[in-house]
Structure formats: structure tokens, C-alpha cells
Amino acid sequence: MQPLYIPLRQKTFSLVFTSLKPCFNLILTTLQSYNSMYSPPPGMLRVDGAQDGGGGSADTISHSLTLVQRLEALLVQGNGSDVSLRVETPSADEVKVIQTHSLVLSLQSPVFEEMLLSRNSSTLVLKESSDCAAVFDKFIRYLYCGEISLRLDQAIPLHKLATKYQVMGLQQGITQYMTQNLARDSSSGHVAGWYEYALQAGDVTLRDSCLQYMAWNLTSVLQSAEWVTISSQLLMSLLQRSDLILQSEMELFAALEAWIIQNEPDGLTAENALRAVRYAMMPPRELFRLQTQSSVLARYQESVRDLLYMSYQFHSASPLHMAKYFDVNCSLFMPRNYLSAVWGSPWIISNPTRDDRSTSFQTQLGPSGHDASKRVTWNALFSPRWLPLSMRPMYTETGAMQPTRVEGGRPRIIITPATSSADFAGVNFQKTVLVMAQQQGKVVVKHVYNFHQSTEENGDFLAEADLYRRTSDYLMDSSLFLHIVVKPLYQTLITTKN
């Protein structure tokens, strides 16, 4: 793993200079002694043409890397140290002593600055958890060198230390590291653990990144060893989302069943979780199988009996008939982003900037058993440079869609049914395009776009993607990997009075 380089934090130094003068002199003397021993190698010299304050040309000579190396040597050898950090764990079974310099600590951390101002000895006793104590030397080294190397399992304790001692550059850098390594393989999983930590620490950026990654890549999360260890709060956060990306609702129920068996939650937690399953999205034959074979459903069947009954009604009656008496806009009748071939199709577009492309695929008209045998054929058109709707001719006399391309246009996808049908009455089709990418050697969902006919509706489709660059984060082997999902949403025809 490449080391994570995070710049040193600049901070106004508020300590009284006279109190730090002895420490500063010691550090200066040490640096001077190193300077007399050897000069920097030629590769450390950087000369840049720049403008000085008078408008003339100026050059810059940089030995910053050498300075960092010498500061690290100060830490390692303890030369000029004026404060000892005694790091103890709660059980006091592990003690680590680090020789440091108050000038460096105070410059980098306002917490250390305050502690040093109020100290009455040359030793600071710090109480840290075992995981934080194990990486404390890495944390201190960052204060001297401005860089750090870490593994996945060290991210949380280092983030804790950066937060506790208010080293904001390191805190933000580790948050960035964690959000960029959500897809990395680990033996026991780490994304759910990072989410729980972010929730506790109040790191909104990390919390939202973890939750979105799990929602968009749920199949891999369900298959990980970490799944059965997640909290009930995280479980409910996931179950209540409509943007979950997975193979089918059956896959979600099987994972929930495993979680309940492993954790044996209280009755209310289990009932709430089971009621968040969208049983109407399962074919009747699967519902029958669950009722006869699932031990968890058998135990809590009374709690979900009404949902099962409505699901059977949903599959037996026509959607138009159901919509007259029930609110079919509720979550029970709303599909998630299912990757099953029944609801969409993958689409790999090689050299996506070259020209317009088109494809066709079929989906089931709707999740209702009444529509199980009905298919809708969809035409999808991708253009890397697409004109606005007002300037685009839509159809020729033969009804074929005609692409209109211009330089400077933006990527667009248009998805329309090949034919119209009376069966479409009461159904609103939402299209979802999943953009796949490769991260840490794994294919993950990078972006999700929802629209009714064209990605032009949301205006940001691939707005940040540089499709002309072979090394673009949006391309794999010079190809754009998409997955189109069509979500049939039934509309309530009669509003029920309150």
C-alpha cells in the first residue's frame, strides 16, 4: 500500500516565545550539527523560476525533504528532547515512552499546547485505548514529518488520535483515506465498522460515504463475514432504503434471516426488520416457499401476516384494480434496484467517445404476478455529445430515433419503449443507470442516475467523467460499464380520504 501523504497543518503559535526558547535552541543546535556532518544530495535541490515581489524573476532553493528527514532523526534519537510522553492503556499492562519536543507538539496540536502550558513536570502521562496506544508512535511521527503510512485496521485508532488532539489535517486525511478504500478487500470486512465509528465520532462525510457504498454494493456486503455483526440501527437504515442495489428481494430476506439467527435480537427489533422486507416484490412461489421453509418467518409470521396477505392480493389482482382500493405507492409495492435480468440489462460501451450507440432489452411489465408474462421492449440510445431537447429532432417519418451530435455536447442516455400498450395504464416507469468502476481491484457502483426518459432530466449525467482519458476512473479497459434498471411504479388511482 502506498503511504498516505498529508500536509503539515499551519497554525498560529500562541505560546510565549521565552518559555520555548530553550527548546528551540536545542532543536536548532541539533539541526546545525547535522548540517555540519553532511550536505544534502544534489537531488534535494529544486530551482524554480518564479516572480518576486518586485515583478522580477526569482528562483527557489528547496531542502524541505532534508529538513523533514532531520526532524524525523530528532524524534528517533531523542536529541534535544524536553518532554516525555508516557502512553498508558487503561489496564496499565502496556506502557510506551516517547521522547518529544514541546515546540513541535504545540505547533501541531492545540490540545498538546494547552497540556504543555499547564504541565508541572517534563513527563506527560496520556491514557489511551490499546488500539490507539499501538499506533501512537505513528501519530507522533506525523507531527514531525507530515506523512503517515497505515493499514485498514489502523485507520480508526489514528482517526481517534487525530480527533482527540485536534490535528485537523490528519483527521481529514484519514477520512479521505477511508472513503477511498471502502472497496478494498479485508478478511473480516471493514465498511460497517467504519460506519459505526463515524456515527459515534460524528464524522458525517465518512458516515454517508460508508452508507452509500453499502447500499450501492449490497450484494458484496451481504456475502461478507461482517454482515452478521452489523448493528440493528445500521440494519434498519439499509432495509428502509429504496436505492439498494442487489440481485433480488429474496437475496435480502435470506441475509436478514441469517442476521436474526446469528444475533437473536429482541422481538420488536426482529419484527421491525421483517416488516421492512418488500414481500410483494417476490413471486408467489417464493412466498409459499418462505412460509413453509423459513424458521424465522414461522416464528414471526403473525407480525407480517398483513404484509403477506397484501402481497398475495397484489399478485392475484390487476394493478388497476388494486390501485382503486389500496395505496400502491407505499414501499411494499416499490421495487428496489434489482440486478436480475427481469428488471434490466448490463451495457458495455467500448470507446464511448467515438460515436452514438444503441441497444435493446426486455423487462417484465411489473412485479405483480398479473403482469409476470408481459414483457416490455426498451430502446436505449447513448450519445457522448448530445444536443438539448429543444434543438434535437426526435423521430423520423418511420419512427426511428435519430441521434444528433455536436462538439461540446454532454453524454446522454435516452430510454423509450419500443411500442405503447394499454397495459401501461397506471404504471410509471423509472429508469436507473448504474455506472460501474474499478476500485481497489473490485468492480463497484460509482454513480446512480434516476430519470423517466432521458438522463438530461437531471443534468449531471457523467458530468465529471473524462471519457477521453484512457485512465479515467469511469472506464475499464477503455469501456464504459453501465447497468440499466427499469423500475415499474404503480400509481394510486383513487385517493383515500383521511
C-alpha positions as CSV (number, residue, x, y, z in Angstrom):
1,M,0.0,0.0,0.0
2,Q,1.3,3.5,-0.9
3,P,1.9,5.7,2.2
4,L,-0.7,8.4,2.7
5,Y,0.9,11.8,2.5
6,I,-0.9,14.6,4.4
7,P,0.5,18.1,4.6
8,L,1.5,19.6,7.9
9,R,-1.1,21.9,9.5
10,Q,-0.3,25.5,9.7
11,K,-1.3,27.1,13.0
12,T,-0.8,30.4,14.8
13,F,1.6,29.7,17.6
14,S,0.4,31.2,20.9
15,L,2.9,30.0,23.4
16,V,5.1,32.7,25.0
17,F,8.4,32.6,23.0
18,T,10.6,33.0,26.0
19,S,9.2,29.8,27.5
20,L,10.1,27.9,24.3
21,K,13.4,29.5,23.7
22,P,15.5,26.7,25.4
23,C,13.7,24.0,23.4
24,F,14.0,26.0,20.2
25,N,17.8,26.4,20.8
26,L,18.2,22.7,21.4
27,I,16.4,21.9,18.1
28,L,18.4,24.5,16.2
29,T,21.7,23.2,17.6
30,T,20.8,19.7,16.6
31,L,19.9,20.7,13.1
32,Q,23.2,22.7,12.8
33,S,25.2,19.6,13.9
34,Y,23.5,17.5,11.3
35,N,24.2,20.2,8.7
36,S,27.9,20.2,9.6
37,M,28.1,16.4,9.2
38,Y,26.8,16.2,5.6
39,S,25.3,18.4,2.9
40,P,22.0,17.5,1.0
41,P,22.4,15.3,-2.1
42,P,22.0,17.0,-5.4
43,G,18.6,15.5,-5.9
44,M,17.3,17.5,-3.0
45,L,17.9,20.8,-4.8
46,R,14.9,22.3,-6.6
47,V,15.3,25.6,-8.6
48,D,12.1,27.1,-9.9
49,G,11.6,30.3,-11.9
50,A,9.1,32.5,-10.0
51,Q,8.2,36.2,-9.7
52,D,9.4,38.0,-6.7
53,G,7.6,40.9,-5.1
54,G,9.2,43.4,-7.4
55,G,8.0,41.8,-10.5
56,G,11.4,40.3,-11.4
57,S,12.4,36.7,-11.8
58,A,13.3,34.7,-8.7
59,D,14.5,31.2,-8.0
60,T,13.6,28.9,-5.2
61,I,16.1,26.6,-3.5
62,S,14.3,23.8,-1.6
63,H,15.7,21.5,1.0
64,S,12.4,20.8,2.7
65,L,12.8,17.0,2.3
66,T,16.1,17.1,4.1
67,L,14.6,19.2,6.9
68,V,11.8,16.6,7.3
69,Q,14.4,13.9,7.5
70,R,16.3,15.7,10.2
71,L,13.2,16.4,12.1
72,E,12.5,12.6,12.0
73,A,16.0,12.0,13.2
74,L,15.3,14.3,16.1
75,L,12.3,12.1,17.1
76,V,14.1,8.8,16.6
77,Q,17.2,9.7,18.5
78,G,15.6,12.0,21.1
79,N,18.2,14.7,20.6
80,G,17.1,18.0,22.4
81,S,14.0,16.4,23.8
82,D,12.4,18.4,26.6
83,V,9.2,16.4,27.2
84,S,8.5,12.7,27.6
85,L,5.1,11.2,26.6
86,R,4.2,8.3,28.7
87,V,1.4,6.4,26.9
88,E,-0.6,4.0,29.1
89,T,-3.5,1.7,28.4
90,P,-6.5,1.6,30.8
91,S,-5.3,-1.7,32.3
92,A,-1.7,-0.4,32.5
93,D,-0.4,-3.6,31.0
94,E,1.3,-1.6,28.3
95,V,3.4,1.5,28.6
96,K,5.1,3.3,25.8
97,V,7.5,6.3,26.4
98,I,8.4,8.6,23.5
99,Q,10.9,11.5,23.8
100,T,9.5,14.6,22.0
101,H,9.9,18.3,21.7
102,S,7.3,20.7,23.1
103,L,7.8,23.2,20.2
104,V,6.7,20.6,17.6
105,L,3.8,19.3,19.7
106,S,2.5,22.7,20.4
107,L,2.7,23.8,16.8
108,Q,0.7,20.8,15.6
109,S,-1.9,20.3,18.3
110,P,-3.8,22.9,20.4
111,V,-4.5,20.1,22.9
112,F,-0.8,19.4,23.4
113,E,-0.3,23.2,23.5
114,E,-2.7,23.5,26.4
115,M,-1.3,20.5,28.2
116,L,2.3,21.8,27.9
117,L,1.3,25.2,29.3
118,S,-0.2,23.6,32.4
119,R,2.3,20.8,33.0
120,N,4.3,20.6,36.2
121,S,6.9,18.1,35.1
122,S,8.8,17.0,32.0
123,T,6.6,14.0,31.6
124,L,3.0,13.9,30.2
125,V,1.0,10.8,31.1
126,L,-1.5,10.0,28.4
127,K,-4.3,7.4,28.8
128,E,-5.1,5.7,25.5
129,S,-7.0,2.6,24.5
130,S,-5.0,-0.4,23.4
131,D,-5.6,0.2,19.7
132,C,-4.6,3.9,19.9
133,A,-1.5,3.1,22.0
134,A,-0.4,0.6,19.3
135,V,-0.3,3.4,16.7
136,F,0.7,6.3,18.9
137,D,4.3,6.4,17.5
138,K,2.9,6.7,14.0
139,F,0.7,9.6,15.2
140,I,3.7,11.4,16.7
141,R,5.8,10.8,13.7
142,Y,3.2,12.5,11.6
143,L,3.5,15.6,13.8
144,Y,7.2,15.7,12.9
145,C,7.2,14.6,9.2
146,G,3.7,15.4,7.9
147,E,3.3,11.9,6.4
148,I,2.0,8.6,7.5
149,S,1.6,5.0,6.3
150,L,-1.2,2.9,7.5
151,R,-3.3,-0.2,7.1
152,L,-7.0,-0.6,7.1
153,D,-7.1,-1.8,10.7
154,Q,-5.1,1.3,11.8
155,A,-7.4,3.9,10.3
156,I,-9.9,4.1,13.2
157,P,-7.4,4.4,16.1
158,L,-5.4,7.0,14.1
159,H,-8.6,9.0,13.4
160,K,-9.4,8.8,17.1
161,L,-6.0,10.3,18.0
162,A,-6.2,13.0,15.3
163,T,-9.7,13.9,16.6
164,K,-8.7,13.8,20.3
165,Y,-5.6,16.1,19.8
166,Q,-7.3,18.2,17.2
167,V,-4.8,17.6,14.4
168,M,-7.3,18.5,11.7
169,G,-5.1,17.9,8.7
170,L,-4.5,14.3,9.8
171,Q,-8.2,13.8,10.7
172,Q,-9.4,15.0,7.3
173,G,-6.7,13.0,5.5
174,I,-7.7,9.7,7.2
175,T,-11.3,10.4,6.5
176,Q,-10.3,10.7,2.8
177,Y,-8.3,7.6,3.0
178,M,-11.2,5.6,4.4
179,T,-13.7,6.9,1.8
180,Q,-11.2,5.9,-0.9
181,N,-10.6,2.4,0.5
182,L,-14.2,1.2,1.1
183,A,-13.8,-1.4,-1.7
184,R,-10.5,-2.8,-0.5
185,D,-10.6,-6.5,0.4
186,S,-10.2,-7.4,4.1
187,S,-10.5,-10.7,5.8
188,S,-13.4,-9.7,8.1
189,G,-14.8,-6.7,6.4
190,H,-14.4,-3.1,7.5
191,V,-17.1,-0.8,5.9
192,A,-19.8,-1.5,8.5
193,G,-17.2,-1.0,11.3
194,W,-16.1,2.3,9.8
195,Y,-19.8,3.4,9.6
196,E,-20.4,2.6,13.2
197,Y,-17.3,4.5,14.2
198,A,-18.2,7.5,12.0
199,L,-21.7,7.6,13.6
200,Q,-20.1,7.6,17.1
201,A,-17.5,10.2,16.1
202,G,-19.9,12.5,14.3
203,D,-18.0,12.3,11.0
204,V,-20.8,13.0,8.6
205,T,-18.7,12.7,5.5
206,L,-17.4,9.2,6.4
207,R,-20.8,8.0,7.7
208,D,-22.6,9.0,4.5
209,S,-19.9,7.5,2.3
210,C,-20.0,4.2,4.1
211,L,-23.8,4.0,4.0
212,Q,-23.9,4.9,0.3
213,Y,-21.2,2.3,-0.5
214,M,-23.1,-0.4,1.3
215,A,-26.5,0.5,-0.3
216,W,-25.0,0.6,-3.8
217,N,-22.9,-2.6,-3.4
218,L,-25.1,-4.5,-1.1
219,T,-24.6,-8.0,-2.6
220,S,-20.9,-7.9,-1.7
221,V,-21.7,-6.7,1.8
222,L,-24.3,-9.4,2.4
223,Q,-21.7,-12.0,1.4
224,S,-19.0,-10.7,3.7
225,A,-18.3,-12.0,7.2
226,E,-19.1,-8.5,8.5
227,W,-22.8,-8.7,7.6
228,V,-24.0,-10.7,10.6
229,T,-22.1,-8.4,13.0
230,I,-23.7,-5.1,12.0
231,S,-25.9,-3.2,14.5
232,S,-29.7,-3.2,14.4
233,Q,-29.6,0.5,13.7
234,L,-27.5,0.0,10.6
235,L,-29.6,-2.9,9.5
236,M,-32.8,-0.8,9.6
237,S,-31.1,2.1,7.8
238,L,-30.4,-0.3,4.9
239,L,-33.7,-2.1,4.9
240,Q,-35.7,1.1,4.6
241,R,-33.9,2.4,1.5
242,S,-35.3,2.1,-2.0
243,D,-32.0,2.6,-3.7
244,L,-30.5,-0.7,-2.5
245,I,-28.7,-2.4,-5.4
246,L,-28.9,-6.2,-5.2
247,Q,-30.0,-9.2,-7.2
248,S,-33.5,-9.6,-5.7
249,E,-35.6,-9.2,-2.6
250,M,-35.1,-12.8,-1.9
251,E,-31.4,-12.3,-1.5
252,L,-32.1,-9.6,1.1
253,F,-34.5,-11.8,3.0
254,A,-32.0,-14.6,3.1
255,A,-29.4,-12.3,4.5
256,L,-31.8,-10.8,7.1
257,E,-32.7,-14.3,8.2
258,A,-29.0,-15.1,8.7
259,W,-28.6,-11.9,10.8
260,I,-31.6,-12.7,13.0
261,I,-30.4,-16.3,13.6
262,Q,-26.9,-15.1,14.5
263,N,-27.9,-12.2,16.7
264,E,-31.1,-13.4,18.3
265,P,-32.5,-9.8,18.7
266,D,-35.5,-8.9,20.8
267,G,-38.9,-9.5,19.3
268,L,-39.6,-5.8,18.4
269,T,-36.3,-5.5,16.5
270,A,-36.9,-8.7,14.6
271,E,-40.5,-7.7,13.8
272,N,-39.5,-4.2,12.5
273,A,-36.7,-5.7,10.3
274,L,-39.0,-8.3,8.8
275,R,-41.7,-5.7,8.1
276,A,-39.2,-3.7,6.1
277,V,-38.9,-6.6,3.6
278,R,-40.9,-5.9,0.4
279,Y,-42.7,-9.3,0.1
280,A,-44.7,-8.0,-2.9
281,M,-41.5,-8.0,-4.9
282,M,-41.2,-11.8,-4.5
283,P,-43.0,-14.1,-6.9
284,P,-45.9,-16.1,-5.3
285,R,-44.0,-19.4,-5.5
286,E,-41.1,-17.8,-3.4
287,L,-43.6,-16.5,-0.8
288,F,-45.1,-20.0,-0.5
289,R,-41.6,-21.4,0.0
290,L,-40.7,-18.9,2.7
291,Q,-43.9,-19.6,4.6
292,T,-43.2,-23.4,4.6
293,Q,-39.4,-23.5,5.0
294,S,-38.2,-20.3,6.8
295,S,-37.9,-20.9,10.6
296,V,-37.6,-17.1,11.2
297,L,-40.8,-16.4,9.2
298,A,-42.6,-19.2,11.0
299,R,-41.6,-17.7,14.4
300,Y,-42.7,-14.1,13.5
301,Q,-45.4,-14.8,10.9
302,E,-48.1,-13.1,12.9
303,S,-46.1,-9.9,12.8
304,V,-46.0,-9.9,9.0
305,R,-49.3,-11.7,8.2
306,D,-50.9,-8.5,6.9
307,L,-48.0,-7.8,4.5
308,L,-48.1,-11.4,3.2
309,Y,-51.8,-11.1,2.7
310,M,-51.5,-7.9,0.7
311,S,-48.7,-9.3,-1.3
312,Y,-50.8,-12.3,-2.4
313,Q,-53.6,-9.8,-3.3
314,F,-51.1,-7.8,-5.3
315,H,-50.1,-10.8,-7.3
316,S,-53.6,-12.1,-8.0
317,A,-55.4,-8.9,-9.0
318,S,-54.7,-6.5,-11.8
319,P,-52.7,-3.4,-10.7
320,L,-55.5,-1.1,-11.9
321,H,-58.0,-3.0,-9.6
322,M,-55.5,-2.9,-6.7
323,A,-55.0,0.8,-7.2
324,K,-58.7,1.5,-6.6
325,Y,-58.6,0.2,-3.0
326,F,-55.0,0.3,-1.8
327,D,-52.2,2.8,-1.6
328,V,-49.9,1.1,-4.1
329,N,-47.3,4.0,-3.7
330,C,-46.2,2.6,-0.4
331,S,-42.7,0.9,-0.1
332,L,-44.2,-2.6,-0.1
333,F,-45.1,-2.2,-3.8
334,M,-42.0,-0.2,-4.8
335,P,-39.1,-2.1,-6.4
336,R,-35.5,-1.6,-5.3
337,N,-32.7,-1.5,-7.9
338,Y,-32.7,-5.2,-8.7
339,L,-29.9,-6.5,-11.0
340,S,-31.9,-9.5,-12.1
341,A,-32.4,-9.8,-15.9
342,V,-36.1,-9.5,-15.3
343,W,-35.6,-5.8,-14.5
344,G,-32.8,-4.6,-16.7
345,S,-29.7,-5.3,-18.6
346,P,-25.9,-4.5,-18.4
347,W,-24.5,-2.4,-21.2
348,I,-20.8,-2.2,-22.0
349,I,-19.9,0.7,-24.3
350,S,-16.4,0.4,-25.8
351,N,-14.7,3.6,-26.7
352,P,-17.6,5.7,-25.5
353,T,-16.5,9.0,-27.1
354,R,-16.4,7.6,-30.6
355,D,-20.0,7.8,-31.7
356,D,-23.6,7.1,-30.8
357,R,-24.7,3.6,-29.6
358,S,-28.0,1.9,-29.2
359,T,-29.2,-1.3,-27.6
360,S,-32.5,-3.1,-26.9
361,F,-33.6,-5.2,-24.0
362,Q,-36.7,-6.6,-22.4
363,T,-38.1,-6.3,-18.8
364,Q,-41.2,-7.7,-17.1
365,L,-44.1,-5.2,-17.3
366,G,-44.3,-5.1,-13.5
367,P,-43.6,-7.0,-10.3
368,S,-47.3,-8.1,-10.0
369,G,-48.0,-11.7,-10.8
370,H,-50.7,-10.4,-13.0
371,D,-48.0,-8.9,-15.2
372,A,-45.5,-11.8,-14.9
373,S,-46.0,-13.0,-18.5
374,K,-46.0,-9.5,-20.1
375,R,-42.8,-8.0,-21.5
376,V,-41.8,-4.5,-22.5
377,T,-39.1,-4.0,-25.1
378,W,-36.9,-0.9,-24.5
379,N,-34.6,1.0,-26.8
380,A,-31.7,2.8,-25.3
381,L,-29.6,5.4,-27.1
382,F,-26.3,6.7,-25.8
383,S,-24.6,9.7,-27.3
384,P,-21.3,11.2,-26.0
385,R,-22.2,14.6,-27.3
386,W,-26.0,15.3,-27.2
387,L,-27.9,18.5,-28.0
388,P,-30.5,19.9,-25.7
389,L,-34.1,18.6,-26.1
390,S,-35.3,21.9,-27.8
391,M,-32.7,21.6,-30.5
392,R,-32.9,17.8,-31.1
393,P,-35.2,16.2,-33.8
394,M,-36.8,13.2,-32.0
395,Y,-38.3,10.9,-34.7
396,T,-38.2,10.5,-38.5
397,E,-41.3,9.6,-40.5
398,T,-40.5,5.9,-39.9
399,G,-40.5,6.4,-36.2
400,A,-36.8,5.7,-35.7
401,M,-34.9,7.8,-33.2
402,Q,-32.2,10.0,-34.8
403,P,-29.1,10.9,-32.9
404,T,-27.9,14.5,-33.1
405,R,-24.3,15.1,-32.1
406,V,-22.3,18.2,-31.7
407,E,-18.9,19.0,-30.4
408,G,-19.0,20.3,-26.9
409,G,-22.2,18.4,-26.1
410,R,-22.5,16.2,-23.0
411,P,-23.2,12.5,-22.6
412,R,-26.8,11.4,-22.6
413,I,-28.9,8.3,-22.5
414,I,-32.5,8.1,-23.7
415,I,-34.6,5.1,-22.9
416,T,-38.0,4.6,-24.5
417,P,-40.4,1.7,-25.0
418,A,-40.4,0.2,-28.5
419,T,-44.2,0.1,-28.5
420,S,-47.1,1.5,-26.5
421,S,-49.7,-0.6,-24.8
422,A,-52.9,-0.3,-22.8
423,D,-51.2,-2.3,-20.1
424,F,-49.0,0.7,-19.3
425,A,-52.0,2.5,-17.8
426,G,-51.4,3.2,-14.1
427,V,-47.7,2.4,-14.4
428,N,-44.9,4.9,-14.2
429,F,-41.5,3.6,-15.4
430,Q,-38.5,5.0,-13.6
431,K,-35.2,4.3,-15.3
432,T,-32.0,3.9,-13.3
433,V,-28.5,3.8,-14.8
434,L,-25.7,2.4,-12.7
435,V,-22.2,3.4,-13.6
436,M,-19.7,0.8,-12.7
437,A,-16.0,1.4,-11.9
438,Q,-13.0,-0.5,-10.7
439,Q,-11.7,0.4,-7.2
440,Q,-9.0,-1.5,-5.4
441,G,-9.3,-4.3,-7.9
442,K,-13.0,-4.7,-7.4
443,V,-15.9,-3.6,-9.7
444,V,-18.2,-1.3,-7.7
445,V,-21.1,1.1,-8.4
446,K,-19.6,4.6,-8.8
447,H,-22.8,6.6,-9.6
448,V,-26.5,6.1,-9.8
449,Y,-28.7,8.2,-12.1
450,N,-32.5,8.2,-12.0
451,F,-34.8,9.6,-14.7
452,H,-38.0,8.9,-16.6
453,Q,-36.9,9.0,-20.2
454,S,-33.6,10.8,-20.6
455,T,-30.6,11.5,-18.4
456,E,-31.0,15.1,-19.5
457,E,-33.7,15.4,-16.8
458,N,-31.1,15.5,-14.0
459,G,-28.4,17.3,-16.0
460,D,-25.4,15.8,-14.2
461,F,-25.1,12.5,-16.1
462,L,-21.3,11.8,-16.3
463,A,-20.7,15.5,-15.8
464,E,-17.4,14.8,-14.0
465,A,-16.3,11.9,-16.2
466,D,-13.4,12.4,-18.6
467,L,-14.3,9.7,-21.1
468,Y,-11.5,10.8,-23.4
469,R,-8.7,9.8,-21.0
470,R,-7.9,6.1,-21.0
471,T,-7.0,6.2,-17.4
472,S,-10.4,7.7,-16.4
473,D,-12.0,6.4,-13.2
474,Y,-15.1,5.9,-15.2
475,L,-13.6,3.5,-17.8
476,M,-12.5,-0.1,-17.5
477,D,-10.3,-1.4,-20.4
478,S,-11.4,1.8,-22.3
479,S,-15.0,0.8,-21.9
480,L,-17.9,2.4,-20.0
481,F,-19.7,-0.3,-17.9
482,L,-23.4,0.5,-17.3
483,H,-26.4,-1.4,-16.0
484,I,-29.8,-0.2,-16.8
485,V,-32.7,-0.9,-14.4
486,V,-36.3,-0.2,-15.2
487,K,-38.5,0.2,-12.1
488,P,-42.3,-0.1,-12.7
489,L,-44.1,2.1,-10.1
490,Y,-47.8,1.6,-9.8
491,Q,-49.9,4.7,-9.4
492,T,-52.8,5.1,-7.0
493,L,-56.0,5.9,-9.0
494,I,-58.3,7.0,-6.2
495,T,-57.0,9.0,-3.2
496,T,-58.3,7.6,0.1
497,K,-59.8,10.3,2.3
498,N,-58.4,10.7,5.8
